[in-house]
Amino acid sequence: MVFYPTDVSKAGDLSYLRDSIRLMLASRLSASGEVQPLFKKKVGKGQSAFYEVKSRLIQNIDNVELYATVLSSEAGAQPVTFRAEVKDGTQIMKALDKVVADINKSFFGAEDTPATVAAGGNSETRKIDFQTPHPDRAVRRNSGYGLSIIQDGENLDSSVRVEASGRYKSAVLQIESQGMTAGDIDGDSYDEIVVATHAKIFIYQLRDRRIQHLDTISLPGGLRVHAVNVADLDNNGLMEIYLSSTRNKEPRSFVLEWSPSAGVKWLYKDVHWYLRPLDIPGEGFVLAGQQSGVSGMTQPGIYRMHFQPGENISGGERLPVPKPVNLFDFVFADLDGDTVAEVVSISRKEELLVFGADLQPLYTSPAGFGGRELGREFTAPIRLVATDFNNDGSDDILIVDNELYSPKLFNKTRLYKNGQVRGLQWDGMGFMEVWHTNLFQNAVIDFQFLSSVGTEKNSAAVKGRLFIVEPAKGDLLEGFFLGIRNSRLSVYGMDFIPKEN
C-alpha cells in the first residue's frame, strides 16, 4: 500500500501535519497485518503496490475534515473516498481512527477498531503467564477508588488478601514526564513525589487528600533524562535526588537535596557516570554507577561508587551482577528469605530473569514485559520494585506490564499502552502472580511503591501506596507525532491483609 504525502493546501495552520497524517495512516493500517506500507513523494506510473492512498486535510471555520482515497490495482476498480469530520485540530486522532476503521472494514472486512488491533486484542483474552493453572480457581476482584485489584480466589496459594483503600490524583500536568519516584525526602512524615522532565524537576506532596505542587527546579540545558531516584545515602535526614541523564549521548548525572525551608542544594553536577541508589538486602542503600558504552547506552559492569561531601564521585569495586544486566534493569531481592540476595532483571527482550547468588540463571519468564518510551532515541525497561507486600520475610516483585503498541514499521522506537502493575511471589521455581491492577489505558511511564507494616485493625497487615505517572489523555501516537504530551499523577492506597488460618 503506497501512501502519498497528505494534501494540506487548505489545512491552514494545521499544514504542519502533512507528513504526520501519512505516517499515522500507515501505522494504523499496517497494524492489522493486512498491508505493507510504502512511501512515495508523488504519483508515478507502474507502481508495484496493490493499493494507493491519497489523503487530504481541510480546516474550515467551524470544523476540520480528513479525507482518504484508496485505489485498488484490480481491473476496473474505482477509487473509494472516506471522510471524517471533527470540531477542531485537537481531535485529529479521532478523525483518523474513523477513517482507518472505515478503510479496514471496506477493504479487509475488519470489525475491530485500529486501537484494538494494534494493542493485540481484548485484554480479557490476553494470556496471563503468572496465573496458576487450577481449573477451579475463582477470580476475585476488588474495585474502588479508581483502582481494580484482580486476585485469584479461595484456592490461591497465597496468605494475603489485597484491597484498594483510596485514590488521590493530580490535575492534568502540562509536562512530559520522563520518570517519577516518591519518598519522604524532607523528613516531615509526608510523601513527596518527584517528577523529572528533560528540563525540570517538579516536586509534589500528598497531603490533606490532595496532590499539591511544592516547587519546580530548572535543570541545565541539553539533557535527556531517563531516571530519577531518591535515597538518604549521607544519613543527614534528607533524601538526595539522583538524576541520571545524557548530554550528546554521554552520561551526565546530578545529585541534589531539597527542603521547603532551604530550597535546592546541588551536591554534585555533571557526573560522568549513570547513577542510581541501589538497595542491597542486609546492607541497605549504596550508590551504584555504570559508564557509557561505545555502541550502546552502557558498557558492561556496575560499580559501587565512592563519594564524600565536597569531593568528586568515583567508581569503586564492581558489584556482583551478571554481565548483560544494566544499571536500571534490575534489583537485588531476597526471594526465598534465606538472607542471600538474588538478582531480578528485565532483559532487552523484555523477559523477567532471575539469577542466583552465583550469578547462574534460575528463571526466565515465558512472556516479555513492556518498557517505556524515552523519546525517539531509545526505550528502556520500566522500574522493578522489590518489597515484602505479604509480610512473610521474603521479597516479592512489583513490575509493570505495558503492551507493545507501535507497529513493525517503527523499528527504532517502541510505544506502549494498556499498562498494569503485577504483584509476583517467588515459589522456588518461578513467579506466581498474587494480584494485578486494572489496565491503565495509555501505559505507565513510571511507578513507585512504599509500604509500612501494621494498621489499627491488624498489626501484621501491610499498608501500601502505589504511585503512578501516566499520560493524562490522548493516543500514544498522537503524542509521538504531534508532540501533545501531558501527564497525570495518581496515588492508590492498598491494604495487604493476612488471611486467617
Disulfide bonds with the S-S distance in Angstrom:
none
